Amino acid sequence: MIKRFLSVILPGDDELGLPNAASLNLHYLVEKDVEAHSLGLFFELLSQVAREKLQLSIEEADDDQFLAAIEAAKRKEVRLTSAVILSCLRHYYTNAVVLERIGSGAIPPFPEGNNLAEDDWLLLEPVFERGPIYKEVKHD
């Protein structure tokens, strides 16, 4: 069930070349990260919500229905659902393949890592010339 969950919440993006989370075998990391008991409770909740809201088992749900079940589970148990989702996101976006595909490198952002375009500070000249727009308050 966790592989299906990963593939639904992080399906990848062909245009960006991002892989499906299930294909990265992140389920091992998520299972290690989230207590087995909590993960079991989460999937029980997901199954329960699918039966209540969708009148079908979670295994029968298509991807849109699966996402709707996740959203409903989040409303019911926000901490549990968020813990599982955050673990999945953390492991996906720290995966070397994903980092490489999104263009994130191991370089520090500043001072030499990423160059920024020069700003046109003259755009702020009218604001500077306007002067202060606050009222002075005297304290006794």
mmCIF file of the C-alpha atoms, coordinates in Angstrom:
data_MODEL
# 
_entry.id   MODEL 
# 
loop_
_atom_site.group_PDB 
_atom_site.id 
_atom_site.type_symbol 
_atom_site.label_atom_id 
_atom_site.label_alt_id 
_atom_site.label_comp_id 
_atom_site.label_asym_id 
_atom_site.label_entity_id 
_atom_site.label_seq_id 
_atom_site.pdbx_PDB_ins_code 
_atom_site.Cartn_x 
_atom_site.Cartn_y 
_atom_site.Cartn_z 
_atom_site.occupancy 
_atom_site.B_iso_or_equiv 
_atom_site.pdbx_formal_charge 
_atom_site.auth_seq_id 
_atom_site.auth_comp_id 
_atom_site.auth_asym_id 
_atom_site.auth_atom_id 
_atom_site.pdbx_PDB_model_num 
ATOM 1   C CA . MET A 1 1   ? 0.000   0.000  0.000   1.00 0.00 ? 1   MET A CA 1 
ATOM 2   C CA . ILE A 1 2   ? 2.855   2.411  0.719   1.00 0.00 ? 2   ILE A CA 1 
ATOM 3   C CA . LYS A 1 3   ? 4.196   2.129  -2.834  1.00 0.00 ? 3   LYS A CA 1 
ATOM 4   C CA . ARG A 1 4   ? 0.779   3.065  -4.208  1.00 0.00 ? 4   ARG A CA 1 
ATOM 5   C CA . PHE A 1 5   ? 0.598   5.956  -1.742  1.00 0.00 ? 5   PHE A CA 1 
ATOM 6   C CA . LEU A 1 6   ? 4.017   7.213  -2.873  1.00 0.00 ? 6   LEU A CA 1 
ATOM 7   C CA . SER A 1 7   ? 3.117   6.948  -6.552  1.00 0.00 ? 7   SER A CA 1 
ATOM 8   C CA . VAL A 1 8   ? -0.094  8.919  -6.004  1.00 0.00 ? 8   VAL A CA 1 
ATOM 9   C CA . ILE A 1 9   ? 1.298   11.788 -3.931  1.00 0.00 ? 9   ILE A CA 1 
ATOM 10  C CA . LEU A 1 10  ? 4.570   12.037 -5.883  1.00 0.00 ? 10  LEU A CA 1 
ATOM 11  C CA . PRO A 1 11  ? 3.797   10.744 -9.387  1.00 0.00 ? 11  PRO A CA 1 
ATOM 12  C CA . GLY A 1 12  ? 6.826   12.343 -10.988 1.00 0.00 ? 12  GLY A CA 1 
ATOM 13  C CA . ASP A 1 13  ? 6.906   14.660 -13.966 1.00 0.00 ? 13  ASP A CA 1 
ATOM 14  C CA . ASP A 1 14  ? 7.939   13.489 -17.423 1.00 0.00 ? 14  ASP A CA 1 
ATOM 15  C CA . GLU A 1 15  ? 8.508   17.041 -18.645 1.00 0.00 ? 15  GLU A CA 1 
ATOM 16  C CA . LEU A 1 16  ? 10.958  17.758 -15.813 1.00 0.00 ? 16  LEU A CA 1 
ATOM 17  C CA . GLY A 1 17  ? 12.335  14.237 -15.838 1.00 0.00 ? 17  GLY A CA 1 
ATOM 18  C CA . LEU A 1 18  ? 11.309  13.651 -12.226 1.00 0.00 ? 18  LEU A CA 1 
ATOM 19  C CA . PRO A 1 19  ? 10.789  10.012 -11.301 1.00 0.00 ? 19  PRO A CA 1 
ATOM 20  C CA . ASN A 1 20  ? 7.771   8.541  -9.579  1.00 0.00 ? 20  ASN A CA 1 
ATOM 21  C CA . ALA A 1 21  ? 8.503   8.253  -5.833  1.00 0.00 ? 21  ALA A CA 1 
ATOM 22  C CA . ALA A 1 22  ? 7.608   4.552  -5.797  1.00 0.00 ? 22  ALA A CA 1 
ATOM 23  C CA . SER A 1 23  ? 10.283  3.863  -8.406  1.00 0.00 ? 23  SER A CA 1 
ATOM 24  C CA . LEU A 1 24  ? 12.947  5.245  -6.035  1.00 0.00 ? 24  LEU A CA 1 
ATOM 25  C CA . ASN A 1 25  ? 12.163  2.630  -3.372  1.00 0.00 ? 25  ASN A CA 1 
ATOM 26  C CA . LEU A 1 26  ? 11.531  5.340  -0.805  1.00 0.00 ? 26  LEU A CA 1 
ATOM 27  C CA . HIS A 1 27  ? 9.101   3.087  1.016   1.00 0.00 ? 27  HIS A CA 1 
ATOM 28  C CA . TYR A 1 28  ? 12.014  1.571  2.935   1.00 0.00 ? 28  TYR A CA 1 
ATOM 29  C CA . LEU A 1 29  ? 13.055  4.996  4.192   1.00 0.00 ? 29  LEU A CA 1 
ATOM 30  C CA . VAL A 1 30  ? 9.517   6.058  5.053   1.00 0.00 ? 30  VAL A CA 1 
ATOM 31  C CA . GLU A 1 31  ? 8.892   2.796  6.883   1.00 0.00 ? 31  GLU A CA 1 
ATOM 32  C CA . LYS A 1 32  ? 12.090  3.348  8.825   1.00 0.00 ? 32  LYS A CA 1 
ATOM 33  C CA . ASP A 1 33  ? 11.294  7.016  9.486   1.00 0.00 ? 33  ASP A CA 1 
ATOM 34  C CA . VAL A 1 34  ? 7.653   6.653  10.578  1.00 0.00 ? 34  VAL A CA 1 
ATOM 35  C CA . GLU A 1 35  ? 6.914   4.232  13.393  1.00 0.00 ? 35  GLU A CA 1 
ATOM 36  C CA . ALA A 1 36  ? 5.375   0.996  12.109  1.00 0.00 ? 36  ALA A CA 1 
ATOM 37  C CA . HIS A 1 37  ? 2.434   1.461  14.446  1.00 0.00 ? 37  HIS A CA 1 
ATOM 38  C CA . SER A 1 38  ? 1.752   4.986  13.127  1.00 0.00 ? 38  SER A CA 1 
ATOM 39  C CA . LEU A 1 39  ? 2.103   3.884  9.526   1.00 0.00 ? 39  LEU A CA 1 
ATOM 40  C CA . GLY A 1 40  ? -0.349  1.055  10.170  1.00 0.00 ? 40  GLY A CA 1 
ATOM 41  C CA . LEU A 1 41  ? -2.793  3.486  11.791  1.00 0.00 ? 41  LEU A CA 1 
ATOM 42  C CA . PHE A 1 42  ? -2.480  5.823  8.834   1.00 0.00 ? 42  PHE A CA 1 
ATOM 43  C CA . PHE A 1 43  ? -3.307  3.143  6.278   1.00 0.00 ? 43  PHE A CA 1 
ATOM 44  C CA . GLU A 1 44  ? -6.207  1.917  8.427   1.00 0.00 ? 44  GLU A CA 1 
ATOM 45  C CA . LEU A 1 45  ? -7.489  5.505  8.500   1.00 0.00 ? 45  LEU A CA 1 
ATOM 46  C CA . LEU A 1 46  ? -7.076  5.794  4.750   1.00 0.00 ? 46  LEU A CA 1 
ATOM 47  C CA . SER A 1 47  ? -9.023  2.569  4.206   1.00 0.00 ? 47  SER A CA 1 
ATOM 48  C CA . GLN A 1 48  ? -11.758 3.689  6.599   1.00 0.00 ? 48  GLN A CA 1 
ATOM 49  C CA . VAL A 1 49  ? -12.099 7.076  4.906   1.00 0.00 ? 49  VAL A CA 1 
ATOM 50  C CA . ALA A 1 50  ? -12.280 5.461  1.466   1.00 0.00 ? 50  ALA A CA 1 
ATOM 51  C CA . ARG A 1 51  ? -15.109 3.193  2.637   1.00 0.00 ? 51  ARG A CA 1 
ATOM 52  C CA . GLU A 1 52  ? -16.984 6.076  4.273   1.00 0.00 ? 52  GLU A CA 1 
ATOM 53  C CA . LYS A 1 53  ? -16.474 8.799  1.677   1.00 0.00 ? 53  LYS A CA 1 
ATOM 54  C CA . LEU A 1 54  ? -16.059 6.853  -1.563  1.00 0.00 ? 54  LEU A CA 1 
ATOM 55  C CA . GLN A 1 55  ? -17.997 3.679  -0.768  1.00 0.00 ? 55  GLN A CA 1 
ATOM 56  C CA . LEU A 1 56  ? -15.135 1.543  -2.052  1.00 0.00 ? 56  LEU A CA 1 
ATOM 57  C CA . SER A 1 57  ? -11.945 0.003  -0.783  1.00 0.00 ? 57  SER A CA 1 
ATOM 58  C CA . ILE A 1 58  ? -8.777  2.047  -1.070  1.00 0.00 ? 58  ILE A CA 1 
ATOM 59  C CA . GLU A 1 59  ? -7.336  -0.642 -3.340  1.00 0.00 ? 59  GLU A CA 1 
ATOM 60  C CA . GLU A 1 60  ? -10.189 -0.029 -5.835  1.00 0.00 ? 60  GLU A CA 1 
ATOM 61  C CA . ALA A 1 61  ? -9.746  3.748  -5.858  1.00 0.00 ? 61  ALA A CA 1 
ATOM 62  C CA . ASP A 1 62  ? -8.259  5.444  -8.896  1.00 0.00 ? 62  ASP A CA 1 
ATOM 63  C CA . ASP A 1 63  ? -5.581  8.085  -8.340  1.00 0.00 ? 63  ASP A CA 1 
ATOM 64  C CA . ASP A 1 64  ? -8.040  10.986 -7.989  1.00 0.00 ? 64  ASP A CA 1 
ATOM 65  C CA . GLN A 1 65  ? -10.164 9.052  -5.506  1.00 0.00 ? 65  GLN A CA 1 
ATOM 66  C CA . PHE A 1 66  ? -7.018  8.026  -3.629  1.00 0.00 ? 66  PHE A CA 1 
ATOM 67  C CA . LEU A 1 67  ? -6.016  11.699 -3.340  1.00 0.00 ? 67  LEU A CA 1 
ATOM 68  C CA . ALA A 1 68  ? -9.528  12.552 -2.133  1.00 0.00 ? 68  ALA A CA 1 
ATOM 69  C CA . ALA A 1 69  ? -9.186  9.871  0.541   1.00 0.00 ? 69  ALA A CA 1 
ATOM 70  C CA . ILE A 1 70  ? -5.830  11.319 1.618   1.00 0.00 ? 70  ILE A CA 1 
ATOM 71  C CA . GLU A 1 71  ? -7.373  14.778 1.851   1.00 0.00 ? 71  GLU A CA 1 
ATOM 72  C CA . ALA A 1 72  ? -10.267 13.438 3.946   1.00 0.00 ? 72  ALA A CA 1 
ATOM 73  C CA . ALA A 1 73  ? -7.828  11.516 6.163   1.00 0.00 ? 73  ALA A CA 1 
ATOM 74  C CA . LYS A 1 74  ? -5.890  14.730 6.685   1.00 0.00 ? 74  LYS A CA 1 
ATOM 75  C CA . ARG A 1 75  ? -9.025  16.476 7.918   1.00 0.00 ? 75  ARG A CA 1 
ATOM 76  C CA . LYS A 1 76  ? -9.727  13.613 10.294  1.00 0.00 ? 76  LYS A CA 1 
ATOM 77  C CA . GLU A 1 77  ? -6.200  13.095 11.691  1.00 0.00 ? 77  GLU A CA 1 
ATOM 78  C CA . VAL A 1 78  ? -4.014  16.011 10.604  1.00 0.00 ? 78  VAL A CA 1 
ATOM 79  C CA . ARG A 1 79  ? -0.954  15.139 12.711  1.00 0.00 ? 79  ARG A CA 1 
ATOM 80  C CA . LEU A 1 80  ? -0.776  11.509 11.653  1.00 0.00 ? 80  LEU A CA 1 
ATOM 81  C CA . THR A 1 81  ? -1.389  12.253 7.988   1.00 0.00 ? 81  THR A CA 1 
ATOM 82  C CA . SER A 1 82  ? 1.035   15.167 7.958   1.00 0.00 ? 82  SER A CA 1 
ATOM 83  C CA . ALA A 1 83  ? 3.775   13.084 9.591   1.00 0.00 ? 83  ALA A CA 1 
ATOM 84  C CA . VAL A 1 84  ? 3.518   10.428 6.878   1.00 0.00 ? 84  VAL A CA 1 
ATOM 85  C CA . ILE A 1 85  ? 3.321   12.937 4.022   1.00 0.00 ? 85  ILE A CA 1 
ATOM 86  C CA . LEU A 1 86  ? 6.229   15.021 5.350   1.00 0.00 ? 86  LEU A CA 1 
ATOM 87  C CA . SER A 1 87  ? 8.380   11.919 5.633   1.00 0.00 ? 87  SER A CA 1 
ATOM 88  C CA . CYS A 1 88  ? 7.608   11.045 2.003   1.00 0.00 ? 88  CYS A CA 1 
ATOM 89  C CA . LEU A 1 89  ? 8.364   14.577 0.823   1.00 0.00 ? 89  LEU A CA 1 
ATOM 90  C CA . ARG A 1 90  ? 11.580  14.775 2.827   1.00 0.00 ? 90  ARG A CA 1 
ATOM 91  C CA . HIS A 1 91  ? 12.924  11.525 1.399   1.00 0.00 ? 91  HIS A CA 1 
ATOM 92  C CA . TYR A 1 92  ? 11.831  12.362 -2.152  1.00 0.00 ? 92  TYR A CA 1 
ATOM 93  C CA . TYR A 1 93  ? 13.345  15.845 -2.242  1.00 0.00 ? 93  TYR A CA 1 
ATOM 94  C CA . THR A 1 94  ? 16.607  14.745 -0.652  1.00 0.00 ? 94  THR A CA 1 
ATOM 95  C CA . ASN A 1 95  ? 17.044  11.844 -3.071  1.00 0.00 ? 95  ASN A CA 1 
ATOM 96  C CA . ALA A 1 96  ? 20.162  12.306 -5.245  1.00 0.00 ? 96  ALA A CA 1 
ATOM 97  C CA . VAL A 1 97  ? 18.282  11.565 -8.493  1.00 0.00 ? 97  VAL A CA 1 
ATOM 98  C CA . VAL A 1 98  ? 15.572  14.124 -7.734  1.00 0.00 ? 98  VAL A CA 1 
ATOM 99  C CA . LEU A 1 99  ? 18.077  16.761 -6.606  1.00 0.00 ? 99  LEU A CA 1 
ATOM 100 C CA . GLU A 1 100 ? 20.040  16.318 -9.823  1.00 0.00 ? 100 GLU A CA 1 
ATOM 101 C CA . ARG A 1 101 ? 16.918  16.537 -12.001 1.00 0.00 ? 101 ARG A CA 1 
ATOM 102 C CA . ILE A 1 102 ? 15.654  19.719 -10.350 1.00 0.00 ? 102 ILE A CA 1 
ATOM 103 C CA . GLY A 1 103 ? 19.058  21.295 -10.793 1.00 0.00 ? 103 GLY A CA 1 
ATOM 104 C CA . SER A 1 104 ? 19.953  21.524 -7.151  1.00 0.00 ? 104 SER A CA 1 
ATOM 105 C CA . GLY A 1 105 ? 23.618  21.114 -6.554  1.00 0.00 ? 105 GLY A CA 1 
ATOM 106 C CA . ALA A 1 106 ? 25.871  20.782 -3.604  1.00 0.00 ? 106 ALA A CA 1 
ATOM 107 C CA . ILE A 1 107 ? 27.144  24.329 -3.968  1.00 0.00 ? 107 ILE A CA 1 
ATOM 108 C CA . PRO A 1 108 ? 26.342  26.924 -1.319  1.00 0.00 ? 108 PRO A CA 1 
ATOM 109 C CA . PRO A 1 109 ? 23.872  29.561 -2.494  1.00 0.00 ? 109 PRO A CA 1 
ATOM 110 C CA . PHE A 1 110 ? 26.135  32.472 -1.474  1.00 0.00 ? 110 PHE A CA 1 
ATOM 111 C CA . PRO A 1 111 ? 28.630  34.091 -1.766  1.00 0.00 ? 111 PRO A CA 1 
ATOM 112 C CA . GLU A 1 112 ? 30.000  32.220 -4.787  1.00 0.00 ? 112 GLU A CA 1 
ATOM 113 C CA . GLY A 1 113 ? 27.383  29.562 -5.497  1.00 0.00 ? 113 GLY A CA 1 
ATOM 114 C CA . ASN A 1 114 ? 24.569  31.279 -7.383  1.00 0.00 ? 114 ASN A CA 1 
ATOM 115 C CA . ASN A 1 115 ? 24.809  34.504 -9.295  1.00 0.00 ? 115 ASN A CA 1 
ATOM 116 C CA . LEU A 1 116 ? 21.946  36.953 -9.093  1.00 0.00 ? 116 LEU A CA 1 
ATOM 117 C CA . ALA A 1 117 ? 20.985  39.475 -11.705 1.00 0.00 ? 117 ALA A CA 1 
ATOM 118 C CA . GLU A 1 118 ? 21.821  43.062 -10.855 1.00 0.00 ? 118 GLU A CA 1 
ATOM 119 C CA . ASP A 1 119 ? 18.931  45.034 -9.395  1.00 0.00 ? 119 ASP A CA 1 
ATOM 120 C CA . ASP A 1 120 ? 17.917  48.451 -10.630 1.00 0.00 ? 120 ASP A CA 1 
ATOM 121 C CA . TRP A 1 121 ? 18.078  50.413 -7.381  1.00 0.00 ? 121 TRP A CA 1 
ATOM 122 C CA . LEU A 1 122 ? 16.954  53.560 -9.196  1.00 0.00 ? 122 LEU A CA 1 
ATOM 123 C CA . LEU A 1 123 ? 13.426  52.144 -9.038  1.00 0.00 ? 123 LEU A CA 1 
ATOM 124 C CA . LEU A 1 124 ? 13.424  53.082 -5.351  1.00 0.00 ? 124 LEU A CA 1 
ATOM 125 C CA . GLU A 1 125 ? 14.483  56.687 -5.945  1.00 0.00 ? 125 GLU A CA 1 
ATOM 126 C CA . PRO A 1 126 ? 10.917  58.126 -5.838  1.00 0.00 ? 126 PRO A CA 1 
ATOM 127 C CA . VAL A 1 127 ? 10.336  56.418 -2.495  1.00 0.00 ? 127 VAL A CA 1 
ATOM 128 C CA . PHE A 1 128 ? 13.568  57.834 -1.089  1.00 0.00 ? 128 PHE A CA 1 
ATOM 129 C CA . GLU A 1 129 ? 12.832  61.337 -2.401  1.00 0.00 ? 129 GLU A CA 1 
ATOM 130 C CA . ARG A 1 130 ? 9.333   61.274 -0.915  1.00 0.00 ? 130 ARG A CA 1 
ATOM 131 C CA . GLY A 1 131 ? 10.886  61.392 2.530   1.00 0.00 ? 131 GLY A CA 1 
ATOM 132 C CA . PRO A 1 132 ? 9.478   59.970 5.731   1.00 0.00 ? 132 PRO A CA 1 
ATOM 133 C CA . ILE A 1 133 ? 5.759   59.276 5.769   1.00 0.00 ? 133 ILE A CA 1 
ATOM 134 C CA . TYR A 1 134 ? 5.417   58.735 9.490   1.00 0.00 ? 134 TYR A CA 1 
ATOM 135 C CA . LYS A 1 135 ? 4.579   61.214 12.230  1.00 0.00 ? 135 LYS A CA 1 
ATOM 136 C CA . GLU A 1 136 ? 7.190   61.932 14.860  1.00 0.00 ? 136 GLU A CA 1 
ATOM 137 C CA . VAL A 1 137 ? 5.950   61.089 18.336  1.00 0.00 ? 137 VAL A CA 1 
ATOM 138 C CA . LYS A 1 138 ? 7.510   62.727 21.368  1.00 0.00 ? 138 LYS A CA 1 
ATOM 139 C CA . HIS A 1 139 ? 7.871   60.643 24.485  1.00 0.00 ? 139 HIS A CA 1 
ATOM 140 C CA . ASP A 1 140 ? 7.771   62.364 27.864  1.00 0.00 ? 140 ASP A CA 1 
# 
